[in-house]
């Protein structure tokens, strides 16, 4: 994986994290619904039958998705599903 690929992956992860948390904050999804969708995505990566190195990437992808699911849970618990004026990063709420 090139550094450009890694940067693209980080950007995609940040965008998805922001969108999922925003949907929970706006009430478009409950934290439970978002978590369920993320758990399904993680499970899809783990069901992939792939050889060694590619399998490792699938497992890492599932771990990133599971971390995002924990952050969504945190978003759903703050102010009853609302995070006023902040975003969640690494499980911590950063107030802007």
Residue pairs with C-beta under 8 A, 6 or more apart in sequence:
13 64
13 68
16 68
17 68
17 71
17 88
18 87
20 29
20 34
20 38
20 68
20 72
21 71
21 72
21 75
21 83
21 87
21 88
23 29
23 34
24 30
24 31
24 34
24 72
24 75
24 76
24 81
25 75
25 81
25 82
25 83
27 81
29 37
30 76
30 81
31 72
31 73
31 75
31 76
31 77
31 81
32 76
34 69
34 72
34 76
35 69
35 72
35 73
38 65
38 66
38 68
38 69
38 72
39 66
39 69
41 65
42 61
42 62
42 63
42 65
42 66
42 69
43 62
45 58
45 59
45 61
45 62
45 65
46 58
46 59
46 62
48 54
48 55
48 58
50 58
70 91
71 88
71 90
71 91
74 88
74 91
74 93
75 81
75 83
75 88
78 93
83 93
85 95
85 96
86 93
86 94
86 95
86 96
87 93
87 94
87 96
88 94
